[in-house]
């Protein structure tokens, strides 16, 4: 870890002091950075230090999933990163690469990644929404917002509108399965496809355990 990366981590700890978010914590950052290193090995032209700093700051502005300005989180995080790096004399072009990657990583912001660095960060972050860790985060966030695991009578939403604010399982169809089609790198796409397949098998197992619907009284 370089001195700059260590200082960035200290700054993030200061920004996050007193906050809790089960889906966006230090473990999330470590996993995203691990994904970035895996993906980076198959790409060219990536500034590794800039990517590491983008990972650290990509969720610097933590806004709740149900916050009305949730779509601004990535922009605010990019601003925090840009201001912090500028204060340390980083050149404008490297700062721009970091801030663009942070802004483009967000699903809700709908910004197309223009650089290898941005494509890698976007894929690495979205891999966190898939697979076993994706399911854990999905249910944790739903619970934090007061939602249920699934609709007790119609878990697959065959006869009702999908509502992932109220039912965690709905989030698979509302957002998570669609993430596979947004992946930017060949390796990221392959990893996403495997994780989405596992999530589908989990849902099948869940439905089998509850007999196709929740318990009836």
C-alpha positions as CSV (number, residue, x, y, z in Angstrom):
1,X,0.0,0.0,0.0
2,X,1.5,3.4,-1.0
3,X,1.4,6.4,1.3
4,X,-1.2,8.0,-0.9
5,X,-3.5,5.0,-0.8
6,X,-3.0,4.8,3.0
7,X,-3.9,8.5,3.3
8,X,-7.0,8.0,1.1
9,X,-8.2,5.1,3.4
10,X,-7.7,7.4,6.4
11,X,-9.8,10.1,4.7
12,X,-12.5,7.6,3.9
13,X,-12.6,6.4,7.5
14,X,-13.1,10.0,8.5
15,X,-15.9,10.5,6.0
16,X,-17.7,7.3,7.1
17,X,-17.2,7.8,10.8
18,X,-20.5,7.1,12.7
19,X,-22.2,5.6,9.6
20,X,-23.2,2.0,8.9
21,X,-24.1,0.4,5.6
22,X,-24.0,-3.3,5.3
23,X,-23.6,-3.2,1.5
24,X,-21.0,-0.5,1.4
25,X,-18.3,-1.1,4.0
26,X,-14.6,-1.8,4.0
27,X,-15.2,-5.4,3.0
28,X,-17.0,-4.2,-0.1
29,X,-14.0,-2.0,-1.0
30,X,-11.6,-4.9,-0.5
31,X,-13.6,-7.2,-2.7
32,X,-14.1,-4.5,-5.4
33,X,-10.3,-3.9,-5.4
34,X,-9.7,-7.7,-5.7
35,X,-12.1,-7.9,-8.7
36,X,-10.3,-4.9,-10.2
37,X,-6.9,-6.6,-10.0
38,X,-8.3,-9.7,-11.6
39,X,-9.9,-7.8,-14.5
40,X,-6.9,-5.4,-14.8
41,X,-4.6,-8.4,-15.6
42,X,-6.6,-8.9,-18.8
43,X,-6.8,-5.2,-19.9
44,X,-4.2,-2.7,-21.1
45,X,-3.6,0.9,-20.5
46,X,-4.8,1.0,-16.9
47,X,-3.3,3.4,-14.3
48,X,-3.3,1.0,-11.3
49,X,-2.8,3.7,-8.7
50,X,-5.6,5.8,-10.1
51,X,-7.8,2.7,-10.2
52,X,-7.0,1.9,-6.5
53,X,-7.9,5.4,-5.5
54,X,-11.1,5.3,-7.5
55,X,-12.1,2.1,-5.7
56,X,-11.5,3.8,-2.3
57,X,-13.6,6.8,-3.0
58,X,-16.3,5.3,-5.3
59,X,-18.8,5.1,-2.4
60,X,-17.4,8.0,-0.3
61,X,-20.8,9.8,-0.3
62,X,-23.0,7.0,1.2
63,X,-26.6,7.8,0.6
64,X,-29.4,5.4,1.6
65,X,-30.9,3.3,-1.2
66,X,-34.3,5.0,-0.6
67,X,-32.8,8.5,-0.4
68,X,-34.5,10.9,-2.9
69,X,-31.1,12.0,-4.2
70,X,-29.6,8.5,-4.4
71,X,-28.7,9.1,-8.1
72,X,-26.3,11.9,-7.0
73,X,-24.2,9.6,-4.8
74,X,-21.6,8.8,-7.5
75,X,-21.3,12.4,-8.5
76,X,-20.8,13.5,-4.9
77,X,-18.2,10.8,-4.4
78,X,-16.4,11.8,-7.5
79,X,-16.3,15.4,-6.3
80,X,-14.9,14.3,-2.9
81,X,-12.2,12.3,-4.7
82,X,-11.3,15.1,-7.1
83,X,-11.0,17.7,-4.4
84,X,-8.9,15.5,-2.2
85,X,-6.5,14.6,-5.0
86,X,-6.3,18.2,-6.2
87,X,-5.2,19.3,-2.7
88,X,-2.4,16.8,-3.0
89,X,-1.2,18.2,-6.3
90,X,-2.4,15.4,-8.6
91,X,-2.4,16.4,-12.3
92,X,-5.8,17.3,-13.8
93,X,-5.8,14.4,-16.3
94,X,-5.3,11.8,-13.7
95,X,-7.9,13.3,-11.5
96,X,-10.3,13.3,-14.4
97,X,-9.7,9.6,-15.0
98,X,-10.6,8.9,-11.3
99,X,-13.7,11.1,-11.2
100,X,-15.0,9.7,-14.5
101,X,-14.6,6.2,-13.3
102,X,-16.4,6.9,-10.0
103,X,-19.3,8.7,-11.8
104,X,-19.6,5.9,-14.4
105,X,-19.6,3.0,-11.9
106,X,-23.1,3.9,-10.7
107,X,-26.1,1.9,-12.2
108,X,-28.5,4.7,-11.4
109,X,-26.4,7.5,-12.9
110,X,-26.4,5.7,-16.3
111,X,-23.1,7.2,-17.5
112,X,-21.2,5.1,-20.1
113,X,-17.6,4.3,-19.1
114,X,-15.2,5.8,-21.6
115,X,-11.9,4.5,-20.4
116,X,-10.4,1.1,-19.4
117,X,-10.2,2.3,-15.8
118,X,-13.9,3.2,-15.8
119,X,-14.9,-0.1,-17.4
120,X,-13.0,-2.1,-14.9
121,X,-14.3,-0.3,-11.9
122,X,-17.9,-0.6,-13.2
123,X,-17.6,-4.3,-13.8
124,X,-15.8,-4.9,-10.4
125,X,-18.5,-3.0,-8.5
126,X,-21.3,-4.8,-10.3
127,X,-19.9,-8.2,-9.6
128,X,-20.5,-7.4,-6.0
129,X,-24.2,-7.3,-6.7
130,X,-24.1,-10.9,-8.1
131,X,-23.5,-14.4,-6.7
132,X,-23.6,-15.3,-3.0
133,X,-22.3,-11.9,-1.8
134,X,-24.9,-10.2,-4.0
135,X,-27.7,-12.2,-2.4
136,X,-26.4,-11.4,1.1
137,X,-26.2,-7.7,0.3
138,X,-29.6,-7.7,-1.4
139,X,-31.4,-9.2,1.7
140,X,-29.4,-7.0,4.0
141,X,-30.4,-3.8,2.2
142,X,-34.1,-4.8,2.0
143,X,-34.1,-5.6,5.7
144,X,-32.5,-2.3,6.5
145,X,-35.3,-0.5,4.6
146,X,-38.0,-2.5,6.4
147,X,-38.8,-4.9,3.6
148,X,-39.5,-8.6,3.7
149,X,-37.5,-11.5,2.2
150,X,-40.2,-12.3,-0.4
151,X,-44.0,-11.9,-0.9
152,X,-45.6,-14.6,1.1
153,X,-48.3,-15.6,-1.4
154,X,-46.6,-14.7,-4.7
155,X,-42.8,-14.8,-4.4
156,X,-42.3,-14.7,-8.2
157,X,-44.7,-11.8,-8.7
158,X,-46.7,-13.8,-11.2
159,X,-49.9,-11.9,-10.3
160,X,-48.6,-8.6,-8.9
161,X,-46.2,-5.8,-9.9
162,X,-42.6,-6.3,-8.9
163,X,-41.7,-4.3,-5.8
164,X,-38.1,-4.6,-4.6
165,X,-38.5,-2.0,-1.9
166,X,-41.0,-4.3,-0.2
167,X,-39.6,-7.7,-1.1
168,X,-36.0,-8.6,-1.4
169,X,-36.4,-11.5,-3.9
170,X,-38.1,-9.1,-6.4
171,X,-34.7,-7.3,-6.8
172,X,-33.4,-10.2,-8.8
173,X,-35.8,-9.4,-11.7
174,X,-36.0,-5.7,-11.1
175,X,-32.2,-5.2,-11.4
176,X,-29.7,-7.9,-10.6
177,X,-30.2,-10.3,-13.5
178,X,-30.1,-7.4,-15.9
179,X,-26.7,-6.4,-14.7
180,X,-25.1,-9.2,-16.7
181,X,-26.0,-7.4,-20.0
182,X,-24.2,-4.2,-18.8
183,X,-20.8,-5.8,-18.2
184,X,-18.0,-4.0,-20.1
185,X,-15.1,-6.5,-20.1
186,X,-15.1,-10.1,-21.5
187,X,-13.9,-11.6,-18.2
188,X,-16.3,-9.5,-16.2
189,X,-19.2,-10.7,-18.4
190,X,-18.2,-14.3,-17.9
191,X,-17.9,-13.9,-14.2
192,X,-21.3,-12.1,-14.1
193,X,-23.0,-14.9,-16.1
194,X,-21.7,-17.6,-13.7
195,X,-22.9,-15.6,-10.7
196,X,-26.3,-14.9,-12.1
197,X,-26.8,-18.6,-12.9
198,X,-26.0,-19.4,-9.3
199,X,-28.5,-16.8,-8.1
200,X,-31.2,-18.3,-10.3
201,X,-30.4,-21.8,-8.8
202,X,-30.7,-20.3,-5.3
203,X,-34.1,-18.9,-6.1
204,X,-35.2,-22.3,-7.4
205,X,-34.0,-23.9,-4.2
206,X,-35.8,-21.3,-2.1
207,X,-39.1,-21.8,-3.9
208,X,-38.7,-25.6,-3.4
209,X,-38.1,-25.1,0.3
210,X,-41.2,-23.0,0.7
211,X,-43.3,-25.1,-1.6
212,X,-43.7,-22.3,-4.2
213,X,-45.2,-19.9,-1.7
214,X,-44.7,-18.8,1.9
215,X,-46.3,-20.6,4.9
216,X,-50.1,-20.2,5.1
217,X,-52.0,-19.9,8.4
